[in-house]
Amino acid sequence: MQVFEAWVPAASRVGIDVPLLMTIKNGSDDADSLLRVRCPIANFAEKHTVDRGEGSPAMRAISSIPVAPRTVVVLKPDQYHLMLVQTRQPLVAGETFNCSVVFQKAGTVETEVHIRQLP
């Protein structure tokens, strides 16, 4: 399992929620699931999907994010994504931090997360 292009938007306020977006490549013949993420800059992390039922789209917490065999999954704000809840520090554009991404079968993958300034 490979995790790359992980990033969060810059944020000057502490205690807010920010999306953590990344690309996940499963080179295995086995399906896997993203179970949790641990990042030092937030108190919690939640896995979300966007429910497009009746009315406007709404975020919904889910227990895991499926990763099919031999696929690439791109986490996006309007699809599957991670939310870092209650940030502990300002997120300054250009800085990085590390997170542990935990998969059901592949185990823990350490990844570097970049903080980007949104246009």
N, CA and C of each residue as an Amber inpcrd file, in Angstrom:
protein
   357
   0.8540000  -1.1750000   0.0000000   0.0000000   0.0000000   0.0000000
   0.8970000   1.2340000   0.0000000   0.6090000   2.1690000  -0.8960000
   1.3630000   3.4150000  -0.9650000   0.4210000   4.5800000  -0.7090000
   0.8950000   5.5450000   0.0560000   0.1490000   6.7730000   0.3200000
   1.0300000   7.9200000  -0.1390000   0.4930000   8.7900000  -0.9820000
   1.2810000   9.9250000  -1.4510000   0.3740000  11.1130000  -1.7380000
   1.0150000  12.2620000  -1.9960000   0.3180000  13.5220000  -2.2660000
  -0.6690000  13.8700000  -1.1490000  -0.2690000  13.6100000   0.1090000
  -1.1230000  13.9570000   1.2510000  -0.9680000  15.4470000   1.5510000
  -2.1110000  16.1110000   1.7950000  -2.0510000  17.5390000   2.0940000
  -3.2890000  17.9970000   2.8660000  -3.1170000  19.1330000   3.5480000
  -4.2100000  19.8240000   4.2260000  -4.1200000  21.2920000   3.8450000
  -5.2490000  22.0240000   3.9170000  -5.1880000  23.4580000   3.6560000
  -4.6020000  24.2080000   4.8540000  -3.9220000  25.3000000   4.5830000
  -3.3920000  26.1520000   5.6510000  -4.5570000  26.7260000   6.4530000
  -4.3290000  26.9070000   7.7560000  -5.3590000  27.4720000   8.6320000
  -4.6760000  28.1760000   9.7980000  -5.0580000  29.4160000  10.0640000
  -4.4260000  30.1700000  11.1440000  -5.0960000  29.9070000  12.4900000
  -6.3510000  29.4910000  12.4850000  -7.0700000  29.2490000  13.7350000
  -6.7870000  27.8530000  14.2780000  -6.7490000  27.7270000  15.5820000
  -6.5740000  26.4470000  16.2690000  -7.9490000  25.9480000  16.6990000
  -8.1290000  24.6180000  16.7420000  -9.3930000  24.0560000  17.2080000
 -10.4360000  23.8520000  16.1290000 -10.0370000  24.0300000  14.8720000
 -10.9840000  23.8490000  13.7720000 -10.7970000  22.4700000  13.1380000
 -11.6730000  22.1300000  12.2180000 -11.5860000  20.8690000  11.4840000
 -11.0970000  21.1660000  10.0740000 -10.1560000  20.3520000   9.5770000
  -9.6380000  20.5230000   8.2150000  -9.6240000  19.1750000   7.5010000
  -9.8680000  19.1900000   6.1830000  -9.7990000  17.9390000   5.4280000
  -8.3520000  17.5190000   5.2070000  -8.1210000  16.2140000   5.2900000
  -6.8280000  15.6190000   4.9510000  -7.0600000  14.8210000   3.6770000
  -6.4130000  15.2500000   2.6070000  -6.6100000  14.6330000   1.2990000
  -5.3320000  13.9210000   0.8860000  -5.4780000  12.8100000   0.1650000
  -4.3090000  12.0240000  -0.2270000  -4.6780000  11.0700000  -1.3500000
  -3.6660000  10.4610000  -1.9190000  -3.8400000   9.4240000  -2.9250000
  -3.3270000   8.1190000  -2.3380000  -4.1140000   7.0480000  -2.5040000
  -3.7650000   5.7300000  -1.9790000  -3.6790000   4.7570000  -3.1530000
  -2.5590000   4.0580000  -3.2550000  -2.3940000   3.0710000  -4.3220000
  -2.2880000   1.6850000  -3.7070000  -3.2120000   0.8160000  -4.1020000
  -3.1840000  -0.5760000  -3.6530000  -2.6480000  -1.4240000  -4.8070000
  -1.3890000  -1.8390000  -4.7090000  -0.7810000  -2.6610000  -5.7410000
  -1.0140000  -4.1470000  -5.5260000  -1.7620000  -4.4760000  -4.4800000
  -2.0010000  -5.8630000  -4.1060000  -3.1920000  -6.4500000  -4.8580000
  -3.2730000  -7.7690000  -4.8720000  -4.4420000  -8.4560000  -5.4320000
  -5.5760000  -8.5610000  -4.4260000  -5.3600000  -8.0460000  -3.2220000
  -6.3620000  -8.1160000  -2.1630000  -6.9830000  -6.7570000  -1.8910000
  -8.2860000  -6.7470000  -1.6250000  -8.9620000  -5.5280000  -1.1900000
  -8.4750000  -5.1890000   0.2140000  -8.5000000  -3.9080000   0.5520000
  -8.0880000  -3.4590000   1.8730000  -9.0260000  -2.3330000   2.2920000
  -8.8570000  -1.8400000   3.5090000  -9.6690000  -0.7400000   4.0130000
  -8.8070000   0.1820000   4.8510000  -8.9980000   1.4870000   4.6750000
  -8.3600000   2.4710000   5.5270000  -9.1940000   2.5310000   6.8100000
  -8.5800000   2.2000000   7.9420000  -9.3140000   2.1220000   9.2030000
  -9.2130000   3.3860000  10.0390000  -7.9990000   3.9800000  10.1050000
  -7.8400000   5.1840000  10.9230000  -6.5630000   5.9220000  10.5270000
  -6.5030000   7.1620000  10.9890000  -5.3360000   8.0080000  10.7640000
  -4.9910000   8.6730000  12.0870000  -3.7100000   8.6980000  12.3910000
  -3.2390000   9.3880000  13.5920000  -2.2900000  10.4980000  13.1520000
  -2.6580000  11.7420000  13.4970000  -1.8390000  12.9040000  13.1570000
  -1.6200000  13.7360000  14.4250000  -0.3920000  14.1840000  14.6690000
  -0.1050000  14.9240000  15.9050000  -0.7410000  16.3060000  15.9500000
  -1.1910000  16.8150000  14.8320000  -1.7070000  18.1890000  14.8020000
  -3.2040000  18.2670000  15.0920000  -3.8700000  17.1230000  15.3100000
  -5.3110000  17.1310000  15.5730000  -5.6510000  16.1610000  16.7020000
  -6.7170000  16.4590000  17.4210000  -7.1490000  15.5780000  18.5110000
  -7.7690000  14.2910000  17.9960000  -8.4670000  14.3610000  16.8600000
  -9.1610000  13.2020000  16.3000000  -9.0660000  13.2340000  14.7870000
  -9.3640000  12.1050000  14.1630000  -9.5180000  12.0470000  12.7060000
 -10.7410000  11.1890000  12.4210000 -11.5600000  11.6320000  11.4860000
 -12.7590000  10.8890000  11.0950000 -12.7030000  10.5800000   9.6090000
 -13.3000000   9.4670000   9.2380000 -13.4400000   9.0950000   7.8300000
 -14.8400000   9.5020000   7.3900000 -14.9300000  10.1530000   6.2370000
 -16.2190000  10.6370000   5.7560000 -16.4590000  10.2240000   4.3140000
 -17.7310000  10.1660000   3.9690000 -18.1540000  10.1080000   2.5820000
 -19.1870000  11.2050000   2.4080000 -19.4800000  11.5430000   1.1810000
 -20.5080000  12.5440000   0.9200000 -21.7420000  11.8210000   0.4220000
 -22.8180000  11.9490000   1.1830000 -24.0920000  11.3090000   0.8690000
 -24.8730000  12.2250000  -0.0680000 -25.2040000  11.7070000  -1.2230000
 -25.9200000  12.5040000  -2.2190000 -27.3810000  12.0770000  -2.3270000
 -27.9820000  11.7710000  -1.2010000 -29.3890000  11.3680000  -1.1820000
 -30.2780000  12.5490000  -1.5230000 -31.4290000  12.5790000  -0.9420000
 -32.3580000  13.6780000  -1.2040000 -31.8040000  14.9700000  -0.6370000
 -32.0510000  16.0650000  -1.3480000 -31.5750000  17.3610000  -0.8820000
 -30.1160000  17.5820000  -1.2270000 -29.4850000  18.4910000  -0.4780000
 -28.0940000  18.8340000  -0.7700000 -27.1530000  17.7680000  -0.2210000
 -25.9570000  17.6340000  -0.8350000 -24.9830000  16.6510000  -0.3630000
 -24.6020000  16.9110000   1.0980000 -24.4010000  15.8430000   1.8640000
 -24.0460000  15.9820000   3.2750000 -22.9340000  14.9990000   3.6230000
 -21.9940000  15.4520000   4.4790000 -20.9310000  14.5680000   4.9560000
 -21.5160000  13.5600000   5.9330000 -21.0160000  12.3410000   5.8560000
 -21.4630000  11.2910000   6.7670000 -20.2380000  10.5090000   7.2170000
 -20.0980000  10.3170000   8.5320000 -18.9770000   9.5430000   9.0730000
 -19.1670000   8.0730000   8.7140000 -18.0610000   7.4040000   8.3900000
 -18.0870000   5.9820000   8.0430000 -16.9990000   5.2680000   8.8310000
 -17.1030000   3.9350000   8.9360000 -16.1410000   3.1830000   9.7450000
 -14.8320000   2.9130000   9.0190000 -14.8650000   2.8500000   7.6810000
 -13.6380000   2.6040000   6.9240000 -13.8250000   3.0820000   5.4880000
 -12.6940000   3.2630000   4.8040000 -12.7130000   3.6510000   3.3890000
 -12.1770000   2.4630000   2.5990000 -13.0050000   1.8850000   1.7060000
 -12.5620000   0.7130000   0.9500000 -11.5120000   1.0720000  -0.0940000
 -10.5460000   0.1580000  -0.2650000  -9.5150000   0.3140000  -1.2940000
  -9.4810000  -1.0090000  -2.0660000 -10.0400000  -0.9990000  -3.2570000
 -10.1340000  -2.2190000  -4.0730000  -8.7460000  -2.6680000  -4.5300000
  -8.6140000  -3.9530000  -4.9080000  -7.3240000  -4.4540000  -5.3950000
  -6.8800000  -3.7320000  -6.6650000  -5.5830000  -3.4910000  -6.7560000
  -4.9810000  -2.9110000  -7.9670000  -5.6600000  -1.6240000  -8.4190000
  -5.9600000  -0.7410000  -7.4620000  -6.6000000   0.5310000  -7.7930000
  -5.8800000   1.6870000  -7.1140000  -6.2290000   2.8710000  -7.5620000
  -5.7760000   4.1070000  -6.9420000  -7.0250000   4.8420000  -6.4640000
  -7.0410000   5.2220000  -5.1910000  -8.1520000   5.9640000  -4.6100000
  -7.6410000   7.3570000  -4.2660000  -8.3180000   8.3840000  -4.7820000
  -7.9590000   9.7620000  -4.4760000  -9.0170000  10.3090000  -3.5180000
  -8.5800000  10.6620000  -2.3000000  -9.5060000  11.2370000  -1.3300000
  -9.7310000  12.6980000  -1.6940000 -11.0220000  13.0780000  -1.8380000
 -11.4080000  14.4210000  -2.2740000 -12.5030000  14.9550000  -1.3640000
 -12.6250000  16.2890000  -1.2450000 -13.6320000  16.8530000  -0.3450000
 -15.0660000  16.4190000  -0.6600000 -15.3600000  16.1580000  -1.9240000
 -16.7410000  15.8350000  -2.2950000 -16.9720000  14.3260000  -2.4580000
 -16.0000000  13.5090000  -2.0050000 -16.1320000  12.0530000  -2.0590000
 -15.6180000  11.4840000  -0.7340000 -14.9250000  10.3500000  -0.7720000
 -14.2740000   9.8480000   0.4340000 -13.1880000  10.8360000   0.8350000
 -13.1000000  11.1200000   2.1360000 -12.0130000  11.9600000   2.6380000
 -11.8530000  11.7510000   4.1340000 -10.7820000  12.3050000   4.6550000
 -10.5120000  12.2770000   6.0910000 -10.6950000  13.6850000   6.6260000
 -11.1660000  13.7840000   7.8530000 -11.3110000  15.0870000   8.4820000
 -10.4920000  15.0690000   9.7710000  -9.5460000  16.0160000   9.8740000
  -8.7830000  16.1770000  11.1070000  -9.5920000  17.1170000  11.9920000
  -9.9560000  16.6300000  13.1690000 -10.8910000  17.3310000  14.0470000
 -10.1400000  17.9660000  15.2150000 -10.4660000  19.2180000  15.4950000
  -9.8730000  19.9880000  16.5950000  -8.3550000  20.1010000  16.4440000
  -7.9350000  20.8830000  15.4620000  -6.5000000  21.0920000  15.2580000
  -5.8690000  21.6740000  16.5190000  -4.6190000  21.2900000  16.7480000
  -3.9060000  21.7010000  17.9640000  -2.9710000  22.8830000  17.7430000
  -2.7640000  23.2710000  16.4860000  -1.8020000  24.3330000  16.1800000
  -2.1840000  24.9790000  14.8600000  -1.6730000  26.2000000  14.6040000
  -1.8850000  26.8020000  13.2840000  -1.2130000  25.9470000  12.2110000
  -1.8020000  25.8950000  11.0400000  -1.2450000  25.1330000   9.9180000
  -0.6830000  26.1360000   8.9200000   0.6290000  26.2040000   8.8580000
   1.3300000  27.2220000   8.0720000   1.7140000  26.6520000   6.7140000
   1.3000000  27.3460000   5.6400000   1.6090000  26.9000000   4.2780000
   3.1080000  26.7090000   4.1120000   3.4740000  25.6030000   3.4590000
   4.8730000  25.2790000   3.2110000   5.4650000  24.3370000   4.2400000
   4.8250000  24.1940000   5.4040000   5.3200000  23.2730000   6.4190000
   4.7810000  21.8670000   6.1660000   5.3510000  20.8840000   6.8540000
   4.9010000  19.4940000   6.7410000   4.7930000  18.8850000   8.1330000
   4.0710000  17.7840000   8.2200000   4.0140000  16.9680000   9.4290000
   3.7640000  15.5360000   8.9870000   3.9570000  14.5850000   9.8870000
   3.7750000  13.1730000   9.5430000   2.5030000  12.6280000  10.1690000
   1.8630000  11.7070000   9.4660000   0.6810000  11.0060000   9.9660000
   0.8770000   9.5110000   9.7560000   0.2310000   8.7340000  10.6160000
   0.1900000   7.2840000  10.4640000  -1.1630000   6.9180000   9.8700000
  -1.1370000   6.2510000   8.7280000  -2.3620000   5.8150000   8.0540000
  -2.4580000   4.3050000   8.2650000  -3.5440000   3.8520000   8.8870000
  -3.6600000   2.4530000   9.2860000  -4.6720000   1.7320000   8.3970000
  -4.1950000   0.6570000   7.7530000  -5.0280000  -0.1640000   6.8800000
  -5.2970000  -1.5120000   7.5420000  -6.4110000  -2.1160000   7.1990000
  -6.8000000  -3.3970000   7.7850000  -5.7690000  -4.4840000   7.4940000
  -5.3190000  -4.6020000   6.2560000  -4.3860000  -5.6660000   5.8760000
  -2.9500000  -5.1810000   5.7480000  -2.7500000  -4.0030000   5.1840000
  -1.3950000  -3.5040000   4.9290000  -0.7190000  -2.9590000   6.1850000
  -1.4990000  -2.7380000   7.2520000  -0.9140000  -2.2130000   8.4840000
  -0.7360000  -0.7050000   8.4250000   0.2560000  -0.2190000   9.1420000
   0.4770000   1.2220000   9.2810000   1.4690000   1.7210000   8.2310000
   1.0840000   2.8050000   7.5610000   1.9500000   3.4550000   6.5740000
   2.1790000   4.8910000   7.0500000   3.4350000   5.2590000   7.2530000
   3.7720000   6.6310000   7.6430000   3.8060000   7.4810000   6.3800000
   3.2250000   8.6820000   6.4630000   3.2420000   9.5580000   5.2940000
   3.4780000  10.9990000   5.7150000   4.1520000  11.7460000   4.8530000
   4.3830000  13.1660000   5.0790000   3.2070000  13.9470000   4.5050000
   2.6970000  14.8850000   5.2770000   1.5560000  15.7070000   4.8680000
   2.0380000  17.1400000   4.6610000   1.7200000  17.7090000   3.5140000
   2.0990000  19.0760000   3.1770000   0.9430000  20.0240000   3.4870000
   1.2940000  21.2040000   3.9840000   0.2780000  22.2300000   4.2420000
   0.3210000  23.1960000   3.0690000  -0.8380000  23.3500000   2.3940000
  -0.9250000  24.1800000   1.1850000  -1.8030000  25.4030000   1.4100000
  -1.4000000  26.4920000   0.8040000  -2.2360000  27.6960000   0.7920000
  -3.2500000  27.5490000  -0.3310000  -4.5170000  27.6530000  -0.0120000
  -5.5520000  27.5730000  -1.0520000  -5.6370000  28.9010000  -1.7720000
  -5.9620000  28.8670000  -3.0730000  -6.0510000  30.1340000  -3.8300000
  -7.1900000  31.0000000  -3.3410000
